[in-house]
Amino acid sequence: MQNRFLETLKQRPIIFDGAMGTMLQKLGLKPGGCPDELNITNPDIIKEVHKGYIKAGSIVVTTCTFGANRIKLKEYNLDKKLIDINMMAARNAREAAGKENFVAGGLGPTGRFLEPIGDLPFDETVDIFSEQINALKDGGVDLIIIETMMDIREMKAAIIAAKSLNLPVAATMTFDETMRTVLGTPPEVFAIVAEGLGADVIGAN
């Protein structure tokens, strides 16, 4: 499936899905709740969102795993369920999308800045993303999409982790009205770095 995604990408535009969190809130997710946990506690609601996007014309659905890395899950005392949450997220998405469509494993920021600005070592960040990506890959995703990153070093870590597991990568960063990330990276620098690391799709979120 990974090769089929890249082949399709060369042939025509590919429509991805939209937001997950706001859709889940409309379906009953309470403020402060962990969306990622719903993959194992209420998978039907996750599949409903995925199916809605497929019906609307998407051919790629993104797993509900934006915060399913060990740092974010620990805030909910769910870090020990990391593998189960990510694997089930991939399986839920696959069931909803079917074999003819694609499943992207969603990665979000850890919530901490990397050294030297923050206290998170680069190598540890790669390990954090690799742990999550391994579980998503075991669950059957076709590619990884890195979403809403603000730190170019954290983006580097995520791309390295995904490419080391031979998965196609869509990399996106968030820019403010000055067309820079919070830490000052402009889009052109991000594009050069991401392309150099092997990202297959580059964009803004």
C-alpha beads as a LAMMPS data file, in Angstrom:
LAMMPS data file: protein, C-alpha beads

205 atoms
204 bonds

1 atom types
1 bond types

-500.0 500.0 xlo xhi
-500.0 500.0 ylo yhi
-500.0 500.0 zlo zhi

Masses

1 110.0

Atoms # bond

1 1 1 0.000 0.000 0.000
2 1 1 2.877 2.407 0.679
3 1 1 4.100 2.152 -2.929
4 1 1 0.526 2.502 -4.239
5 1 1 0.154 5.772 -2.335
6 1 1 3.308 7.213 -3.903
7 1 1 2.283 5.984 -7.340
8 1 1 -1.154 7.583 -6.955
9 1 1 0.464 10.805 -5.757
10 1 1 2.454 11.020 -8.997
11 1 1 -0.656 10.489 -11.117
12 1 1 -3.215 12.893 -9.637
13 1 1 -4.108 15.192 -6.722
14 1 1 -4.998 13.368 -3.521
15 1 1 -7.721 14.647 -1.190
16 1 1 -7.011 14.260 2.528
17 1 1 -9.609 14.510 5.279
18 1 1 -10.185 17.433 7.646
19 1 1 -10.152 18.070 11.383
20 1 1 -10.827 15.253 13.825
21 1 1 -11.119 17.032 17.182
22 1 1 -13.934 19.414 16.255
23 1 1 -15.897 16.571 14.662
24 1 1 -15.549 14.475 17.820
25 1 1 -16.737 17.400 19.940
26 1 1 -19.877 17.600 17.812
27 1 1 -20.396 13.886 18.466
28 1 1 -20.057 14.214 22.227
29 1 1 -16.364 14.453 23.194
30 1 1 -16.257 16.467 26.410
31 1 1 -13.782 19.346 26.888
32 1 1 -10.592 18.062 28.483
33 1 1 -11.164 14.514 27.285
34 1 1 -8.503 12.554 25.418
35 1 1 -9.592 12.063 21.777
36 1 1 -6.946 9.395 21.203
37 1 1 -8.388 7.164 23.942
38 1 1 -11.662 6.916 22.021
39 1 1 -9.896 4.559 19.623
40 1 1 -10.176 1.860 22.274
41 1 1 -13.116 3.041 24.399
42 1 1 -15.510 4.154 21.638
43 1 1 -14.154 3.096 18.236
44 1 1 -17.531 3.540 16.537
45 1 1 -17.417 7.308 16.982
46 1 1 -13.957 7.414 15.404
47 1 1 -15.090 5.306 12.453
48 1 1 -18.111 7.560 12.001
49 1 1 -15.839 10.569 11.497
50 1 1 -13.612 8.669 9.063
51 1 1 -16.587 7.421 7.064
52 1 1 -17.978 10.949 6.872
53 1 1 -14.801 12.198 5.243
54 1 1 -14.716 9.271 2.811
55 1 1 -18.330 10.010 1.872
56 1 1 -17.380 13.663 1.320
57 1 1 -14.700 12.666 -1.184
58 1 1 -11.492 12.108 0.771
59 1 1 -9.321 9.190 -0.263
60 1 1 -6.989 9.561 2.736
61 1 1 -8.182 9.459 6.341
62 1 1 -5.891 10.368 9.226
63 1 1 -5.770 8.305 12.385
64 1 1 -6.995 9.900 15.603
65 1 1 -3.499 9.927 17.103
66 1 1 -2.497 13.594 17.074
67 1 1 -1.607 13.403 20.769
68 1 1 -0.815 9.691 20.992
69 1 1 2.886 10.007 21.796
70 1 1 4.189 9.032 25.226
71 1 1 4.588 12.613 26.493
72 1 1 1.062 13.690 25.592
73 1 1 -0.560 10.432 26.720
74 1 1 1.193 10.644 30.088
75 1 1 -0.852 13.785 30.812
76 1 1 -3.907 11.475 30.860
77 1 1 -2.078 8.557 32.546
78 1 1 -2.456 6.659 29.272
79 1 1 1.197 6.267 28.268
80 1 1 1.116 2.544 29.035
81 1 1 -1.675 2.179 26.459
82 1 1 0.327 3.870 23.699
83 1 1 0.721 0.778 21.523
84 1 1 -2.919 -0.269 21.870
85 1 1 -4.220 3.236 21.117
86 1 1 -2.092 3.696 17.995
87 1 1 -2.682 0.209 16.627
88 1 1 -6.425 0.455 17.165
89 1 1 -6.475 3.914 15.599
90 1 1 -4.896 2.509 12.442
91 1 1 -7.322 -0.410 12.367
92 1 1 -10.342 1.829 12.946
93 1 1 -9.270 4.053 10.083
94 1 1 -8.640 1.098 7.793
95 1 1 -12.047 -0.411 8.518
96 1 1 -13.717 2.891 7.710
97 1 1 -11.592 3.687 4.650
98 1 1 -11.568 0.262 3.034
99 1 1 -8.758 -1.188 0.977
100 1 1 -9.243 1.170 -1.964
101 1 1 -8.456 4.303 0.087
102 1 1 -5.435 5.266 2.192
103 1 1 -4.753 5.599 5.921
104 1 1 -2.325 8.237 7.206
105 1 1 -0.875 7.817 10.675
106 1 1 -1.173 11.229 12.346
107 1 1 1.690 12.647 14.428
108 1 1 1.393 15.844 16.439
109 1 1 3.937 17.782 18.514
110 1 1 5.192 16.393 21.815
111 1 1 4.266 19.645 23.548
112 1 1 7.868 20.298 24.595
113 1 1 10.622 22.264 22.884
114 1 1 13.855 20.554 21.957
115 1 1 17.294 21.546 23.179
116 1 1 18.784 24.152 23.246
117 1 1 15.542 26.146 23.441
118 1 1 13.820 23.512 25.583
119 1 1 14.888 20.475 27.577
120 1 1 14.001 17.606 25.229
121 1 1 17.042 15.910 23.629
122 1 1 16.888 15.361 19.864
123 1 1 17.661 11.619 20.057
124 1 1 14.918 11.115 22.648
125 1 1 12.470 12.916 20.366
126 1 1 13.312 10.531 17.521
127 1 1 12.696 7.620 19.902
128 1 1 9.348 9.073 20.994
129 1 1 8.125 9.371 17.415
130 1 1 9.597 5.993 16.418
131 1 1 7.649 4.311 19.221
132 1 1 4.391 5.800 17.986
133 1 1 5.126 5.184 14.305
134 1 1 6.020 1.546 14.955
135 1 1 2.589 0.982 16.502
136 1 1 0.849 2.811 13.640
137 1 1 2.779 0.772 11.097
138 1 1 1.856 -2.470 12.871
139 1 1 -1.754 -1.311 12.711
140 1 1 -1.514 -0.966 8.935
141 1 1 -1.111 2.711 7.995
142 1 1 0.006 3.559 4.456
143 1 1 1.901 6.735 5.282
144 1 1 2.696 9.165 8.094
145 1 1 1.409 12.744 8.225
146 1 1 3.240 15.109 10.579
147 1 1 0.832 17.857 11.608
148 1 1 0.948 21.356 13.068
149 1 1 4.656 21.397 13.952
150 1 1 6.205 24.671 15.118
151 1 1 9.785 23.541 15.832
152 1 1 11.900 22.618 12.799
153 1 1 14.076 20.350 14.946
154 1 1 11.020 18.435 16.127
155 1 1 9.942 18.147 12.495
156 1 1 13.370 16.733 11.627
157 1 1 13.039 14.131 14.386
158 1 1 9.607 13.053 13.171
159 1 1 10.700 12.729 9.532
160 1 1 13.807 10.757 10.480
161 1 1 11.685 8.393 12.587
162 1 1 9.173 7.822 9.791
163 1 1 11.717 7.375 6.998
164 1 1 13.735 4.912 9.098
165 1 1 10.643 2.681 9.041
166 1 1 10.256 3.065 5.273
167 1 1 6.948 4.927 5.358
168 1 1 5.984 7.765 2.996
169 1 1 5.827 11.099 4.808
170 1 1 3.598 14.164 4.497
171 1 1 5.169 16.966 6.551
172 1 1 3.304 20.132 7.565
173 1 1 4.202 23.078 9.770
174 1 1 2.160 25.950 11.198
175 1 1 2.959 29.553 10.244
176 1 1 1.587 32.787 11.715
177 1 1 0.622 36.020 9.944
178 1 1 4.324 36.906 9.528
179 1 1 4.755 33.670 7.537
180 1 1 7.086 32.171 10.106
181 1 1 6.713 29.511 12.762
182 1 1 6.680 30.492 16.440
183 1 1 10.430 29.845 16.489
184 1 1 11.046 31.887 13.346
185 1 1 11.333 29.300 10.551
186 1 1 10.034 30.573 7.176
187 1 1 8.243 28.214 4.742
188 1 1 11.127 28.073 2.271
189 1 1 13.590 26.887 4.923
190 1 1 11.126 24.265 6.109
191 1 1 10.605 23.075 2.530
192 1 1 14.346 22.740 1.897
193 1 1 14.919 20.861 5.163
194 1 1 11.923 18.552 4.737
195 1 1 12.787 17.726 1.126
196 1 1 16.393 17.053 2.108
197 1 1 15.229 14.566 4.741
198 1 1 13.047 12.725 2.238
199 1 1 9.525 14.045 2.885
200 1 1 7.204 13.056 0.033
201 1 1 4.601 15.807 0.610
202 1 1 5.290 19.244 2.088
203 1 1 2.638 21.701 3.232
204 1 1 1.195 24.065 5.835
205 1 1 -1.425 23.361 8.468

Bonds

1 1 1 2
2 1 2 3
3 1 3 4
4 1 4 5
5 1 5 6
6 1 6 7
7 1 7 8
8 1 8 9
9 1 9 10
10 1 10 11
11 1 11 12
12 1 12 13
13 1 13 14
14 1 14 15
15 1 15 16
16 1 16 17
17 1 17 18
18 1 18 19
19 1 19 20
20 1 20 21
21 1 21 22
22 1 22 23
23 1 23 24
24 1 24 25
25 1 25 26
26 1 26 27
27 1 27 28
28 1 28 29
29 1 29 30
30 1 30 31
31 1 31 32
32 1 32 33
33 1 33 34
34 1 34 35
35 1 35 36
36 1 36 37
37 1 37 38
38 1 38 39
39 1 39 40
40 1 40 41
41 1 41 42
42 1 42 43
43 1 43 44
44 1 44 45
45 1 45 46
46 1 46 47
47 1 47 48
48 1 48 49
49 1 49 50
50 1 50 51
51 1 51 52
52 1 52 53
53 1 53 54
54 1 54 55
55 1 55 56
56 1 56 57
57 1 57 58
58 1 58 59
59 1 59 60
60 1 60 61
61 1 61 62
62 1 62 63
63 1 63 64
64 1 64 65
65 1 65 66
66 1 66 67
67 1 67 68
68 1 68 69
69 1 69 70
70 1 70 71
71 1 71 72
72 1 72 73
73 1 73 74
74 1 74 75
75 1 75 76
76 1 76 77
77 1 77 78
78 1 78 79
79 1 79 80
80 1 80 81
81 1 81 82
82 1 82 83
83 1 83 84
84 1 84 85
85 1 85 86
86 1 86 87
87 1 87 88
88 1 88 89
89 1 89 90
90 1 90 91
91 1 91 92
92 1 92 93
93 1 93 94
94 1 94 95
95 1 95 96
96 1 96 97
97 1 97 98
98 1 98 99
99 1 99 100
100 1 100 101
101 1 101 102
102 1 102 103
103 1 103 104
104 1 104 105
105 1 105 106
106 1 106 107
107 1 107 108
108 1 108 109
109 1 109 110
110 1 110 111
111 1 111 112
112 1 112 113
113 1 113 114
114 1 114 115
115 1 115 116
116 1 116 117
117 1 117 118
118 1 118 119
119 1 119 120
120 1 120 121
121 1 121 122
122 1 122 123
123 1 123 124
124 1 124 125
125 1 125 126
126 1 126 127
127 1 127 128
128 1 128 129
129 1 129 130
130 1 130 131
131 1 131 132
132 1 132 133
133 1 133 134
134 1 134 135
135 1 135 136
136 1 136 137
137 1 137 138
138 1 138 139
139 1 139 140
140 1 140 141
141 1 141 142
142 1 142 143
143 1 143 144
144 1 144 145
145 1 145 146
146 1 146 147
147 1 147 148
148 1 148 149
149 1 149 150
150 1 150 151
151 1 151 152
152 1 152 153
153 1 153 154
154 1 154 155
155 1 155 156
156 1 156 157
157 1 157 158
158 1 158 159
159 1 159 160
160 1 160 161
161 1 161 162
162 1 162 163
163 1 163 164
164 1 164 165
165 1 165 166
166 1 166 167
167 1 167 168
168 1 168 169
169 1 169 170
170 1 170 171
171 1 171 172
172 1 172 173
173 1 173 174
174 1 174 175
175 1 175 176
176 1 176 177
177 1 177 178
178 1 178 179
179 1 179 180
180 1 180 181
181 1 181 182
182 1 182 183
183 1 183 184
184 1 184 185
185 1 185 186
186 1 186 187
187 1 187 188
188 1 188 189
189 1 189 190
190 1 190 191
191 1 191 192
192 1 192 193
193 1 193 194
194 1 194 195
195 1 195 196
196 1 196 197
197 1 197 198
198 1 198 199
199 1 199 200
200 1 200 201
201 1 201 202
202 1 202 203
203 1 203 204
204 1 204 205
